[in-house]
Amino acid sequence: WTACTALVLFGIIKATIGLRVTKEEELIGLDIGEHGMEAYAGFEMKAPSVNL
């Protein structure tokens, strides 16, 4: 019952508003694409360090 209901609901969502974001929104980040601002403004990804 659950799988059938989910299949119907996902089908309705896909046909109306869609289930996926655009490639541009994916590249800039969904925080900016959806809300117009960054969620973690001070957060920075750094390359992993290698210890020998």
mmCIF entry with sequence, helices, sheets and N, C-alpha, C, O atoms, coordinates in Angstrom:
data_MODEL
# 
_entry.id   MODEL 
# 
_entity.id                         1 
_entity.type                       polymer 
_entity.pdbx_number_of_molecules   1 
# 
_entity_poly.entity_id                      1 
_entity_poly.type                           'polypeptide(L)' 
_entity_poly.nstd_linkage                   no 
_entity_poly.nstd_monomer                   no 
_entity_poly.pdbx_seq_one_letter_code       WTACTALVLFGIIKATIGLRVTKEEELIGLDIGEHGMEAYAGFEMKAPSVNL 
_entity_poly.pdbx_seq_one_letter_code_can   WTACTALVLFGIIKATIGLRVTKEEELIGLDIGEHGMEAYAGFEMKAPSVNL 
_entity_poly.pdbx_strand_id                 A 
# 
loop_
_entity_poly_seq.entity_id 
_entity_poly_seq.num 
_entity_poly_seq.mon_id 
_entity_poly_seq.hetero 
1 1  TRP n 
1 2  THR n 
1 3  ALA n 
1 4  CYS n 
1 5  THR n 
1 6  ALA n 
1 7  LEU n 
1 8  VAL n 
1 9  LEU n 
1 10 PHE n 
1 11 GLY n 
1 12 ILE n 
1 13 ILE n 
1 14 LYS n 
1 15 ALA n 
1 16 THR n 
1 17 ILE n 
1 18 GLY n 
1 19 LEU n 
1 20 ARG n 
1 21 VAL n 
1 22 THR n 
1 23 LYS n 
1 24 GLU n 
1 25 GLU n 
1 26 GLU n 
1 27 LEU n 
1 28 ILE n 
1 29 GLY n 
1 30 LEU n 
1 31 ASP n 
1 32 ILE n 
1 33 GLY n 
1 34 GLU n 
1 35 HIS n 
1 36 GLY n 
1 37 MET n 
1 38 GLU n 
1 39 ALA n 
1 40 TYR n 
1 41 ALA n 
1 42 GLY n 
1 43 PHE n 
1 44 GLU n 
1 45 MET n 
1 46 LYS n 
1 47 ALA n 
1 48 PRO n 
1 49 SER n 
1 50 VAL n 
1 51 ASN n 
1 52 LEU n 
# 
_struct_asym.id          A 
_struct_asym.entity_id   1 
# 
loop_
_struct_conf.conf_type_id 
_struct_conf.id 
_struct_conf.pdbx_PDB_helix_id 
_struct_conf.beg_label_comp_id 
_struct_conf.beg_label_asym_id 
_struct_conf.beg_label_seq_id 
_struct_conf.pdbx_beg_PDB_ins_code 
_struct_conf.end_label_comp_id 
_struct_conf.end_label_asym_id 
_struct_conf.end_label_seq_id 
_struct_conf.pdbx_end_PDB_ins_code 
_struct_conf.beg_auth_comp_id 
_struct_conf.beg_auth_asym_id 
_struct_conf.beg_auth_seq_id 
_struct_conf.end_auth_comp_id 
_struct_conf.end_auth_asym_id 
_struct_conf.end_auth_seq_id 
_struct_conf.pdbx_PDB_helix_class 
_struct_conf.details 
_struct_conf.pdbx_PDB_helix_length 
HELX_P HELX_P1 AA1 THR A 2  ? THR A 16 ? THR A 2  THR A 16 1 ? 15 
HELX_P HELX_P2 AA2 LYS A 23 ? ILE A 28 ? LYS A 23 ILE A 28 1 ? 6  
HELX_P HELX_P3 AA3 LEU A 30 ? LEU A 30 ? LEU A 30 LEU A 30 1 ? 1  
HELX_P HELX_P4 AA4 ASP A 31 ? HIS A 35 ? ASP A 31 HIS A 35 3 ? 5  
# 
_struct_conf_type.id          HELX_P 
_struct_conf_type.criteria    ? 
_struct_conf_type.reference   ? 
# 
loop_
_atom_site.group_PDB 
_atom_site.id 
_atom_site.type_symbol 
_atom_site.label_atom_id 
_atom_site.label_alt_id 
_atom_site.label_comp_id 
_atom_site.label_asym_id 
_atom_site.label_entity_id 
_atom_site.label_seq_id 
_atom_site.pdbx_PDB_ins_code 
_atom_site.Cartn_x 
_atom_site.Cartn_y 
_atom_site.Cartn_z 
_atom_site.occupancy 
_atom_site.B_iso_or_equiv 
_atom_site.pdbx_formal_charge 
_atom_site.auth_seq_id 
_atom_site.auth_comp_id 
_atom_site.auth_asym_id 
_atom_site.auth_atom_id 
_atom_site.pdbx_PDB_model_num 
ATOM 1   N N  . TRP A 1 1  ? 0.826  -1.195 0.000   1.00 0.00 ? 1  TRP A N  1 
ATOM 2   C CA . TRP A 1 1  ? 0.000  0.000  0.000   1.00 0.00 ? 1  TRP A CA 1 
ATOM 3   C C  . TRP A 1 1  ? 0.869  1.256  0.000   1.00 0.00 ? 1  TRP A C  1 
ATOM 4   O O  . TRP A 1 1  ? 0.584  2.208  -0.727  1.00 0.00 ? 1  TRP A O  1 
ATOM 5   N N  . THR A 1 2  ? 1.904  1.263  0.795   1.00 0.00 ? 2  THR A N  1 
ATOM 6   C CA . THR A 1 2  ? 2.765  2.433  0.892   1.00 0.00 ? 2  THR A CA 1 
ATOM 7   C C  . THR A 1 2  ? 3.494  2.711  -0.419  1.00 0.00 ? 2  THR A C  1 
ATOM 8   O O  . THR A 1 2  ? 3.576  3.858  -0.859  1.00 0.00 ? 2  THR A O  1 
ATOM 9   N N  . ALA A 1 3  ? 4.021  1.662  -1.038  1.00 0.00 ? 3  ALA A N  1 
ATOM 10  C CA . ALA A 1 3  ? 4.747  1.836  -2.300  1.00 0.00 ? 3  ALA A CA 1 
ATOM 11  C C  . ALA A 1 3  ? 3.832  2.375  -3.394  1.00 0.00 ? 3  ALA A C  1 
ATOM 12  O O  . ALA A 1 3  ? 4.241  3.233  -4.176  1.00 0.00 ? 3  ALA A O  1 
ATOM 13  N N  . CYS A 1 4  ? 2.617  1.888  -3.454  1.00 0.00 ? 4  CYS A N  1 
ATOM 14  C CA . CYS A 1 4  ? 1.664  2.371  -4.468  1.00 0.00 ? 4  CYS A CA 1 
ATOM 15  C C  . CYS A 1 4  ? 1.312  3.838  -4.237  1.00 0.00 ? 4  CYS A C  1 
ATOM 16  O O  . CYS A 1 4  ? 1.260  4.624  -5.183  1.00 0.00 ? 4  CYS A O  1 
ATOM 17  N N  . THR A 1 5  ? 1.073  4.200  -2.995  1.00 0.00 ? 5  THR A N  1 
ATOM 18  C CA . THR A 1 5  ? 0.752  5.586  -2.666  1.00 0.00 ? 5  THR A CA 1 
ATOM 19  C C  . THR A 1 5  ? 1.927  6.509  -2.991  1.00 0.00 ? 5  THR A C  1 
ATOM 20  O O  . THR A 1 5  ? 1.739  7.583  -3.561  1.00 0.00 ? 5  THR A O  1 
ATOM 21  N N  . ALA A 1 6  ? 3.138  6.086  -2.626  1.00 0.00 ? 6  ALA A N  1 
ATOM 22  C CA . ALA A 1 6  ? 4.321  6.895  -2.921  1.00 0.00 ? 6  ALA A CA 1 
ATOM 23  C C  . ALA A 1 6  ? 4.515  7.051  -4.424  1.00 0.00 ? 6  ALA A C  1 
ATOM 24  O O  . ALA A 1 6  ? 4.850  8.139  -4.891  1.00 0.00 ? 6  ALA A O  1 
ATOM 25  N N  . LEU A 1 7  ? 4.310  5.989  -5.180  1.00 0.00 ? 7  LEU A N  1 
ATOM 26  C CA . LEU A 1 7  ? 4.453  6.048  -6.630  1.00 0.00 ? 7  LEU A CA 1 
ATOM 27  C C  . LEU A 1 7  ? 3.470  7.046  -7.239  1.00 0.00 ? 7  LEU A C  1 
ATOM 28  O O  . LEU A 1 7  ? 3.838  7.819  -8.123  1.00 0.00 ? 7  LEU A O  1 
ATOM 29  N N  . VAL A 1 8  ? 2.242  7.032  -6.776  1.00 0.00 ? 8  VAL A N  1 
ATOM 30  C CA . VAL A 1 8  ? 1.234  7.968  -7.277  1.00 0.00 ? 8  VAL A CA 1 
ATOM 31  C C  . VAL A 1 8  ? 1.601  9.404  -6.903  1.00 0.00 ? 8  VAL A C  1 
ATOM 32  O O  . VAL A 1 8  ? 1.527  10.301 -7.742  1.00 0.00 ? 8  VAL A O  1 
ATOM 33  N N  . LEU A 1 9  ? 1.996  9.625  -5.647  1.00 0.00 ? 9  LEU A N  1 
ATOM 34  C CA . LEU A 1 9  ? 2.334  10.979 -5.206  1.00 0.00 ? 9  LEU A CA 1 
ATOM 35  C C  . LEU A 1 9  ? 3.567  11.522 -5.924  1.00 0.00 ? 9  LEU A C  1 
ATOM 36  O O  . LEU A 1 9  ? 3.581  12.680 -6.341  1.00 0.00 ? 9  LEU A O  1 
ATOM 37  N N  . PHE A 1 10 ? 4.604  10.691 -6.071  1.00 0.00 ? 10 PHE A N  1 
ATOM 38  C CA . PHE A 1 10 ? 5.789  11.137 -6.801  1.00 0.00 ? 10 PHE A CA 1 
ATOM 39  C C  . PHE A 1 10 ? 5.463  11.413 -8.261  1.00 0.00 ? 10 PHE A C  1 
ATOM 40  O O  . PHE A 1 10 ? 6.024  12.334 -8.854  1.00 0.00 ? 10 PHE A O  1 
ATOM 41  N N  . GLY A 1 11 ? 4.574  10.638 -8.844  1.00 0.00 ? 11 GLY A N  1 
ATOM 42  C CA . GLY A 1 11 ? 4.154  10.885 -10.222 1.00 0.00 ? 11 GLY A CA 1 
ATOM 43  C C  . GLY A 1 11 ? 3.450  12.220 -10.363 1.00 0.00 ? 11 GLY A C  1 
ATOM 44  O O  . GLY A 1 11 ? 3.675  12.946 -11.332 1.00 0.00 ? 11 GLY A O  1 
ATOM 45  N N  . ILE A 1 12 ? 2.600  12.547 -9.405  1.00 0.00 ? 12 ILE A N  1 
ATOM 46  C CA . ILE A 1 12 ? 1.889  13.832 -9.424  1.00 0.00 ? 12 ILE A CA 1 
ATOM 47  C C  . ILE A 1 12 ? 2.873  14.990 -9.255  1.00 0.00 ? 12 ILE A C  1 
ATOM 48  O O  . ILE A 1 12 ? 2.791  15.988 -9.972  1.00 0.00 ? 12 ILE A O  1 
ATOM 49  N N  . ILE A 1 13 ? 3.802  14.856 -8.306  1.00 0.00 ? 13 ILE A N  1 
ATOM 50  C CA . ILE A 1 13 ? 4.788  15.915 -8.084  1.00 0.00 ? 13 ILE A CA 1 
ATOM 51  C C  . ILE A 1 13 ? 5.670  16.101 -9.312  1.00 0.00 ? 13 ILE A C  1 
ATOM 52  O O  . ILE A 1 13 ? 5.939  17.231 -9.720  1.00 0.00 ? 13 ILE A O  1 
ATOM 53  N N  . LYS A 1 14 ? 6.121  14.995 -9.903  1.00 0.00 ? 14 LYS A N  1 
ATOM 54  C CA . LYS A 1 14 ? 6.978  15.074 -11.089 1.00 0.00 ? 14 LYS A CA 1 
ATOM 55  C C  . LYS A 1 14 ? 6.254  15.743 -12.252 1.00 0.00 ? 14 LYS A C  1 
ATOM 56  O O  . LYS A 1 14 ? 6.870  16.483 -13.018 1.00 0.00 ? 14 LYS A O  1 
ATOM 57  N N  . ALA A 1 15 ? 4.956  15.492 -12.391 1.00 0.00 ? 15 ALA A N  1 
ATOM 58  C CA . ALA A 1 15 ? 4.185  16.068 -13.494 1.00 0.00 ? 15 ALA A CA 1 
ATOM 59  C C  . ALA A 1 15 ? 3.872  17.553 -13.272 1.00 0.00 ? 15 ALA A C  1 
ATOM 60  O O  . ALA A 1 15 ? 3.663  18.284 -14.239 1.00 0.00 ? 15 ALA A O  1 
ATOM 61  N N  . THR A 1 16 ? 3.837  18.005 -12.019 1.00 0.00 ? 16 THR A N  1 
ATOM 62  C CA . THR A 1 16 ? 3.461  19.395 -11.753 1.00 0.00 ? 16 THR A CA 1 
ATOM 63  C C  . THR A 1 16 ? 4.674  20.294 -11.533 1.00 0.00 ? 16 THR A C  1 
ATOM 64  O O  . THR A 1 16 ? 4.964  21.149 -12.370 1.00 0.00 ? 16 THR A O  1 
ATOM 65  N N  . ILE A 1 17 ? 5.382  20.117 -10.432 1.00 0.00 ? 17 ILE A N  1 
ATOM 66  C CA . ILE A 1 17 ? 6.488  21.024 -10.113 1.00 0.00 ? 17 ILE A CA 1 
ATOM 67  C C  . ILE A 1 17 ? 7.855  20.403 -10.338 1.00 0.00 ? 17 ILE A C  1 
ATOM 68  O O  . ILE A 1 17 ? 8.856  21.120 -10.335 1.00 0.00 ? 17 ILE A O  1 
ATOM 69  N N  . GLY A 1 18 ? 7.928  19.116 -10.529 1.00 0.00 ? 18 GLY A N  1 
ATOM 70  C CA . GLY A 1 18 ? 9.202  18.446 -10.777 1.00 0.00 ? 18 GLY A CA 1 
ATOM 71  C C  . GLY A 1 18 ? 9.879  17.989 -9.498  1.00 0.00 ? 18 GLY A C  1 
ATOM 72  O O  . GLY A 1 18 ? 9.621  18.506 -8.411  1.00 0.00 ? 18 GLY A O  1 
ATOM 73  N N  . LEU A 1 19 ? 10.755 17.001 -9.661  1.00 0.00 ? 19 LEU A N  1 
ATOM 74  C CA . LEU A 1 19 ? 11.455 16.435 -8.510  1.00 0.00 ? 19 LEU A CA 1 
ATOM 75  C C  . LEU A 1 19 ? 12.914 16.858 -8.428  1.00 0.00 ? 19 LEU A C  1 
ATOM 76  O O  . LEU A 1 19 ? 13.557 16.654 -7.398  1.00 0.00 ? 19 LEU A O  1 
ATOM 77  N N  . ARG A 1 20 ? 13.435 17.432 -9.473  1.00 0.00 ? 20 ARG A N  1 
ATOM 78  C CA . ARG A 1 20 ? 14.865 17.744 -9.516  1.00 0.00 ? 20 ARG A CA 1 
ATOM 79  C C  . ARG A 1 20 ? 15.098 19.242 -9.699  1.00 0.00 ? 20 ARG A C  1 
ATOM 80  O O  . ARG A 1 20 ? 14.253 19.967 -10.223 1.00 0.00 ? 20 ARG A O  1 
ATOM 81  N N  . VAL A 1 21 ? 16.273 19.676 -9.249  1.00 0.00 ? 21 VAL A N  1 
ATOM 82  C CA . VAL A 1 21 ? 16.675 21.066 -9.441  1.00 0.00 ? 21 VAL A CA 1 
ATOM 83  C C  . VAL A 1 21 ? 17.426 21.185 -10.756 1.00 0.00 ? 21 VAL A C  1 
ATOM 84  O O  . VAL A 1 21 ? 17.848 20.183 -11.334 1.00 0.00 ? 21 VAL A O  1 
ATOM 85  N N  . THR A 1 22 ? 17.591 22.410 -11.223 1.00 0.00 ? 22 THR A N  1 
ATOM 86  C CA . THR A 1 22 ? 18.339 22.627 -12.456 1.00 0.00 ? 22 THR A CA 1 
ATOM 87  C C  . THR A 1 22 ? 19.834 22.445 -12.186 1.00 0.00 ? 22 THR A C  1 
ATOM 88  O O  . THR A 1 22 ? 20.273 22.469 -11.037 1.00 0.00 ? 22 THR A O  1 
ATOM 89  N N  . LYS A 1 23 ? 20.600 22.265 -13.244 1.00 0.00 ? 23 LYS A N  1 
ATOM 90  C CA . LYS A 1 23 ? 22.051 22.098 -13.113 1.00 0.00 ? 23 LYS A CA 1 
ATOM 91  C C  . LYS A 1 23 ? 22.687 23.354 -12.519 1.00 0.00 ? 23 LYS A C  1 
ATOM 92  O O  . LYS A 1 23 ? 23.624 23.254 -11.728 1.00 0.00 ? 23 LYS A O  1 
ATOM 93  N N  . GLU A 1 24 ? 22.189 24.533 -12.890 1.00 0.00 ? 24 GLU A N  1 
ATOM 94  C CA . GLU A 1 24 ? 22.729 25.785 -12.365 1.00 0.00 ? 24 GLU A CA 1 
ATOM 95  C C  . GLU A 1 24 ? 22.506 25.888 -10.856 1.00 0.00 ? 24 GLU A C  1 
ATOM 96  O O  . GLU A 1 24 ? 23.414 26.279 -10.121 1.00 0.00 ? 24 GLU A O  1 
ATOM 97  N N  . GLU A 1 25 ? 21.298 25.538 -10.388 1.00 0.00 ? 25 GLU A N  1 
ATOM 98  C CA . GLU A 1 25 ? 21.022 25.576 -8.954  1.00 0.00 ? 25 GLU A CA 1 
ATOM 99  C C  . GLU A 1 25 ? 21.885 24.574 -8.203  1.00 0.00 ? 25 GLU A C  1 
ATOM 100 O O  . GLU A 1 25 ? 22.318 24.838 -7.081  1.00 0.00 ? 25 GLU A O  1 
ATOM 101 N N  . GLU A 1 26 ? 22.132 23.439 -8.815  1.00 0.00 ? 26 GLU A N  1 
ATOM 102 C CA . GLU A 1 26 ? 22.975 22.431 -8.185  1.00 0.00 ? 26 GLU A CA 1 
ATOM 103 C C  . GLU A 1 26 ? 24.413 22.928 -8.044  1.00 0.00 ? 26 GLU A C  1 
ATOM 104 O O  . GLU A 1 26 ? 25.060 22.668 -7.029  1.00 0.00 ? 26 GLU A O  1 
ATOM 105 N N  . LEU A 1 27 ? 24.915 23.637 -9.049  1.00 0.00 ? 27 LEU A N  1 
ATOM 106 C CA . LEU A 1 27 ? 26.290 24.122 -9.010  1.00 0.00 ? 27 LEU A CA 1 
ATOM 107 C C  . LEU A 1 27 ? 26.489 25.274 -8.031  1.00 0.00 ? 27 LEU A C  1 
ATOM 108 O O  . LEU A 1 27 ? 27.508 25.320 -7.342  1.00 0.00 ? 27 LEU A O  1 
ATOM 109 N N  . ILE A 1 28 ? 25.532 26.210 -7.953  1.00 0.00 ? 28 ILE A N  1 
ATOM 110 C CA . ILE A 1 28 ? 25.695 27.334 -7.023  1.00 0.00 ? 28 ILE A CA 1 
ATOM 111 C C  . ILE A 1 28 ? 25.286 26.961 -5.605  1.00 0.00 ? 28 ILE A C  1 
ATOM 112 O O  . ILE A 1 28 ? 25.664 27.648 -4.656  1.00 0.00 ? 28 ILE A O  1 
ATOM 113 N N  . GLY A 1 29 ? 24.532 25.902 -5.444  1.00 0.00 ? 29 GLY A N  1 
ATOM 114 C CA . GLY A 1 29 ? 24.086 25.464 -4.128  1.00 0.00 ? 29 GLY A CA 1 
ATOM 115 C C  . GLY A 1 29 ? 22.620 25.764 -3.921  1.00 0.00 ? 29 GLY A C  1 
ATOM 116 O O  . GLY A 1 29 ? 22.122 26.802 -4.356  1.00 0.00 ? 29 GLY A O  1 
ATOM 117 N N  . LEU A 1 30 ? 21.934 24.862 -3.262  1.00 0.00 ? 30 LEU A N  1 
ATOM 118 C CA . LEU A 1 30 ? 20.493 25.030 -3.079  1.00 0.00 ? 30 LEU A CA 1 
ATOM 119 C C  . LEU A 1 30 ? 20.139 26.112 -2.074  1.00 0.00 ? 30 LEU A C  1 
ATOM 120 O O  . LEU A 1 30 ? 19.038 26.661 -2.127  1.00 0.00 ? 30 LEU A O  1 
ATOM 121 N N  . ASP A 1 31 ? 21.051 26.433 -1.155  1.00 0.00 ? 31 ASP A N  1 
ATOM 122 C CA . ASP A 1 31 ? 20.764 27.524 -0.226  1.00 0.00 ? 31 ASP A CA 1 
ATOM 123 C C  . ASP A 1 31 ? 20.545 28.822 -0.986  1.00 0.00 ? 31 ASP A C  1 
ATOM 124 O O  . ASP A 1 31 ? 19.590 29.552 -0.719  1.00 0.00 ? 31 ASP A O  1 
ATOM 125 N N  . ILE A 1 32 ? 21.429 29.107 -1.931  1.00 0.00 ? 32 ILE A N  1 
ATOM 126 C CA . ILE A 1 32 ? 21.309 30.334 -2.722  1.00 0.00 ? 32 ILE A CA 1 
ATOM 127 C C  . ILE A 1 32 ? 20.145 30.220 -3.700  1.00 0.00 ? 32 ILE A C  1 
ATOM 128 O O  . ILE A 1 32 ? 19.385 31.174 -3.866  1.00 0.00 ? 32 ILE A O  1 
ATOM 129 N N  . GLY A 1 33 ? 19.996 29.075 -4.345  1.00 0.00 ? 33 GLY A N  1 
ATOM 130 C CA . GLY A 1 33 ? 18.938 28.892 -5.332  1.00 0.00 ? 33 GLY A CA 1 
ATOM 131 C C  . GLY A 1 33 ? 17.541 28.962 -4.746  1.00 0.00 ? 33 GLY A C  1 
ATOM 132 O O  . GLY A 1 33 ? 16.631 29.510 -5.366  1.00 0.00 ? 33 GLY A O  1 
ATOM 133 N N  . GLU A 1 34 ? 17.367 28.414 -3.561  1.00 0.00 ? 34 GLU A N  1 
ATOM 134 C CA . GLU A 1 34 ? 16.038 28.382 -2.946  1.00 0.00 ? 34 GLU A CA 1 
ATOM 135 C C  . GLU A 1 34 ? 15.766 29.584 -2.044  1.00 0.00 ? 34 GLU A C  1 
ATOM 136 O O  . GLU A 1 34 ? 14.653 30.110 -2.031  1.00 0.00 ? 34 GLU A O  1 
ATOM 137 N N  . HIS A 1 35 ? 16.780 30.022 -1.287  1.00 0.00 ? 35 HIS A N  1 
ATOM 138 C CA . HIS A 1 35 ? 16.560 31.048 -0.267  1.00 0.00 ? 35 HIS A CA 1 
ATOM 139 C C  . HIS A 1 35 ? 17.241 32.376 -0.557  1.00 0.00 ? 35 HIS A C  1 
ATOM 140 O O  . HIS A 1 35 ? 16.960 33.375 0.106   1.00 0.00 ? 35 HIS A O  1 
ATOM 141 N N  . GLY A 1 36 ? 18.140 32.396 -1.549  1.00 0.00 ? 36 GLY A N  1 
ATOM 142 C CA . GLY A 1 36 ? 18.815 33.635 -1.902  1.00 0.00 ? 36 GLY A CA 1 
ATOM 143 C C  . GLY A 1 36 ? 19.949 34.021 -0.974  1.00 0.00 ? 36 GLY A C  1 
ATOM 144 O O  . GLY A 1 36 ? 20.422 35.156 -1.028  1.00 0.00 ? 36 GLY A O  1 
ATOM 145 N N  . MET A 1 37 ? 20.403 33.101 -0.114  1.00 0.00 ? 37 MET A N  1 
ATOM 146 C CA . MET A 1 37 ? 21.512 33.393 0.782   1.00 0.00 ? 37 MET A CA 1 
ATOM 147 C C  . MET A 1 37 ? 22.233 32.106 1.146   1.00 0.00 ? 37 MET A C  1 
ATOM 148 O O  . MET A 1 37 ? 21.692 31.013 0.978   1.00 0.00 ? 37 MET A O  1 
ATOM 149 N N  . GLU A 1 38 ? 23.458 32.239 1.644   1.00 0.00 ? 38 GLU A N  1 
ATOM 150 C CA . GLU A 1 38 ? 24.223 31.074 2.052   1.00 0.00 ? 38 GLU A CA 1 
ATOM 151 C C  . GLU A 1 38 ? 23.851 30.687 3.474   1.00 0.00 ? 38 GLU A C  1 
ATOM 152 O O  . GLU A 1 38 ? 23.633 31.555 4.320   1.00 0.00 ? 38 GLU A O  1 
ATOM 153 N N  . ALA A 1 39 ? 23.777 29.394 3.740   1.00 0.00 ? 39 ALA A N  1 
ATOM 154 C CA . ALA A 1 39 ? 23.450 28.933 5.083   1.00 0.00 ? 39 ALA A CA 1 
ATOM 155 C C  . ALA A 1 39 ? 24.665 29.013 6.005   1.00 0.00 ? 39 ALA A C  1 
ATOM 156 O O  . ALA A 1 39 ? 24.536 29.390 7.170   1.00 0.00 ? 39 ALA A O  1 
ATOM 157 N N  . TYR A 1 40 ? 25.834 28.663 5.494   1.00 0.00 ? 40 TYR A N  1 
ATOM 158 C CA . TYR A 1 40 ? 27.051 28.662 6.289   1.00 0.00 ? 40 TYR A CA 1 
ATOM 159 C C  . TYR A 1 40 ? 28.060 29.587 5.626   1.00 0.00 ? 40 TYR A C  1 
ATOM 160 O O  . TYR A 1 40 ? 28.944 29.132 4.900   1.00 0.00 ? 40 TYR A O  1 
ATOM 161 N N  . ALA A 1 41 ? 27.929 30.873 5.873   1.00 0.00 ? 41 ALA A N  1 
ATOM 162 C CA . ALA A 1 41 ? 28.760 31.866 5.192   1.00 0.00 ? 41 ALA A CA 1 
ATOM 163 C C  . ALA A 1 41 ? 30.239 31.712 5.533   1.00 0.00 ? 41 ALA A C  1 
ATOM 164 O O  . ALA A 1 41 ? 31.082 31.979 4.677   1.00 0.00 ? 41 ALA A O  1 
ATOM 165 N N  . GLY A 1 42 ? 30.587 31.293 6.743   1.00 0.00 ? 42 GLY A N  1 
ATOM 166 C CA . GLY A 1 42 ? 31.980 31.171 7.146   1.00 0.00 ? 42 GLY A CA 1 
ATOM 167 C C  . GLY A 1 42 ? 32.578 29.804 6.881   1.00 0.00 ? 42 GLY A C  1 
ATOM 168 O O  . GLY A 1 42 ? 33.754 29.583 7.170   1.00 0.00 ? 42 GLY A O  1 
ATOM 169 N N  . PHE A 1 43 ? 31.806 28.892 6.345   1.00 0.00 ? 43 PHE A N  1 
ATOM 170 C CA . PHE A 1 43 ? 32.274 27.520 6.122   1.00 0.00 ? 43 PHE A CA 1 
ATOM 171 C C  . PHE A 1 43 ? 33.082 27.443 4.841   1.00 0.00 ? 43 PHE A C  1 
ATOM 172 O O  . PHE A 1 43 ? 32.668 27.957 3.801   1.00 0.00 ? 43 PHE A O  1 
ATOM 173 N N  . GLU A 1 44 ? 34.243 26.795 4.920   1.00 0.00 ? 44 GLU A N  1 
ATOM 174 C CA . GLU A 1 44 ? 35.108 26.682 3.746   1.00 0.00 ? 44 GLU A CA 1 
ATOM 175 C C  . GLU A 1 44 ? 35.638 25.254 3.653   1.00 0.00 ? 44 GLU A C  1 
ATOM 176 O O  . GLU A 1 44 ? 36.154 24.709 4.629   1.00 0.00 ? 44 GLU A O  1 
ATOM 177 N N  . MET A 1 45 ? 35.506 24.655 2.475   1.00 0.00 ? 45 MET A N  1 
ATOM 178 C CA . MET A 1 45 ? 36.037 23.313 2.254   1.00 0.00 ? 45 MET A CA 1 
ATOM 179 C C  . MET A 1 45 ? 37.533 23.419 1.991   1.00 0.00 ? 45 MET A C  1 
ATOM 180 O O  . MET A 1 45 ? 37.969 24.234 1.177   1.00 0.00 ? 45 MET A O  1 
ATOM 181 N N  . LYS A 1 46 ? 38.312 22.602 2.673   1.00 0.00 ? 46 LYS A N  1 
ATOM 182 C CA . LYS A 1 46 ? 39.757 22.589 2.478   1.00 0.00 ? 46 LYS A CA 1 
ATOM 183 C C  . LYS A 1 46 ? 40.178 21.214 1.988   1.00 0.00 ? 46 LYS A C  1 
ATOM 184 O O  . LYS A 1 46 ? 39.525 20.208 2.267   1.00 0.00 ? 46 LYS A O  1 
ATOM 185 N N  . ALA A 1 47 ? 41.274 21.190 1.257   1.00 0.00 ? 47 ALA A N  1 
ATOM 186 C CA . ALA A 1 47 ? 41.804 19.922 0.770   1.00 0.00 ? 47 ALA A CA 1 
ATOM 187 C C  . ALA A 1 47 ? 42.306 19.104 1.961   1.00 0.00 ? 47 ALA A C  1 
ATOM 188 O O  . ALA A 1 47 ? 42.847 19.669 2.911   1.00 0.00 ? 47 ALA A O  1 
ATOM 189 N N  . PRO A 1 48 ? 42.133 17.791 1.920   1.00 0.00 ? 48 PRO A N  1 
ATOM 190 C CA . PRO A 1 48 ? 42.611 16.967 3.032   1.00 0.00 ? 48 PRO A CA 1 
ATOM 191 C C  . PRO A 1 48 ? 44.138 16.996 3.119   1.00 0.00 ? 48 PRO A C  1 
ATOM 192 O O  . PRO A 1 48 ? 44.832 17.004 2.102   1.00 0.00 ? 48 PRO A O  1 
ATOM 193 N N  . SER A 1 49 ? 44.637 17.011 4.335   1.00 0.00 ? 49 SER A N  1 
ATOM 194 C CA . SER A 1 49 ? 46.087 17.013 4.519   1.00 0.00 ? 49 SER A CA 1 
ATOM 195 C C  . SER A 1 49 ? 46.600 15.579 4.538   1.00 0.00 ? 49 SER A C  1 
ATOM 196 O O  . SER A 1 49 ? 45.901 14.660 4.965   1.00 0.00 ? 49 SER A O  1 
ATOM 197 N N  . VAL A 1 50 ? 47.825 15.404 4.071   1.00 0.00 ? 50 VAL A N  1 
ATOM 198 C CA . VAL A 1 50 ? 48.435 14.077 4.034   1.00 0.00 ? 50 VAL A CA 1 
ATOM 199 C C  . VAL A 1 50 ? 49.579 14.052 5.035   1.00 0.00 ? 50 VAL A C  1 
ATOM 200 O O  . VAL A 1 50 ? 50.543 14.808 4.912   1.00 0.00 ? 50 VAL A O  1 
ATOM 201 N N  . ASN A 1 51 ? 49.467 13.184 6.018   1.00 0.00 ? 51 ASN A N  1 
ATOM 202 C CA . ASN A 1 51 ? 50.525 13.035 7.018   1.00 0.00 ? 51 ASN A CA 1 
ATOM 203 C C  . ASN A 1 51 ? 51.347 11.803 6.687   1.00 0.00 ? 51 ASN A C  1 
ATOM 204 O O  . ASN A 1 51 ? 50.802 10.715 6.502   1.00 0.00 ? 51 ASN A O  1 
ATOM 205 N N  . LEU A 1 52 ? 52.659 11.975 6.613   1.00 0.00 ? 52 LEU A N  1 
ATOM 206 C CA . LEU A 1 52 ? 53.547 10.842 6.322   1.00 0.00 ? 52 LEU A CA 1 
ATOM 207 C C  . LEU A 1 52 ? 54.264 10.379 7.549   1.00 0.00 ? 52 LEU A C  1 
ATOM 208 O O  . LEU A 1 52 ? 55.051 9.435  7.485   1.00 0.00 ? 52 LEU A O  1 
# 
